Amino acid sequence: MTSNYFNVLLFSWLLAGPVMAAKSPLSSLCDALSGSWQGTSAESGQSPKPSSIQAVCSADGLQLYIALDIQGHDSETWWFTQQQHDVRLLLGKGDREPVVRNFSLYQQEDSFSLLGQGEVAERPALIRLIFESVPGGWQWLQQVQFLDNDFTDYQVVRGIELSRPAAD
């Protein structure tokens, strides 16, 4: 049931908007995000905090490693790997047990969306990670849609603004 619901929502998301999204290889996201970034990060309902990101790609573009440091929080590691037609994420947060998720990666113009499903706070959920191209950088939105209620839209869990550090 959850899988069919996910497929219907995925299909409807792909049809929404003026330009169709197309499946994309991880190498496209790698090329776009590789390097050092800085900005602010805020969880829903919280004040923004300074953050920095290091994004490193493997030479073949099949792996993307993101180290995220947010002032006052444990550092996070986001390790994306291309797995045939999908992207696997190994997410590490401080001392907690790593989380593994599988996503489909789509590109729409200069922006990217990773769509997957899993459990968030012990609740079944659709998960969407959006890397939206903005002037001078990226906006990274982490969103969930819980499947155990009737709310039919994604909720922003965290937003991160990314821009290149100023040259010294």
Phi, psi and omega in degrees: 000311181300318181297317178296317179299317178300315181296320178295316179294320178299313179299317181293325177294320181294327180280338181286150176095161186286335182236134180291141173274148179235147175303145185225146174283156179300330181302328178294316177292321177305308181302322183286324188259347185305134176123194181261140180222154173219162180168213178231156180225138177217132170279157182309126178081005181248162176284145178296146178233145177302143180215158175222151182224137169244122178243124183235133179250148172289160183301327181271358178075012182268356178222138176230122180247122179242123173258120183247122176243122179242127182307127178084005180233161172296147176290157180235147173238130180242107182248106179262136175227139177287128179234089185053253184264355183239175178239131179259138178244131169247110185253121177247132179229101177056229183273357183289158176297134179300149179251136177247131178223151173247137183229159165256136182254129179235148176239134176230108188056239183264007184248159184230148174225133172253124183242130181206187177216160181172202177249136175232125184052041179061027177234140178294137185207152164271141184236134179227127174247119183246129171247100184260125178291127176230159179306123178083005179168221186219153167243123182252113179252133176249117187232153175224152170231113182285137184267356182260018174216178185266004179289120190257022179230159177285145175250135178285125177269318180204145174237140181228127174266134181236129173219159180289140177297147178295140179291140179283000000 
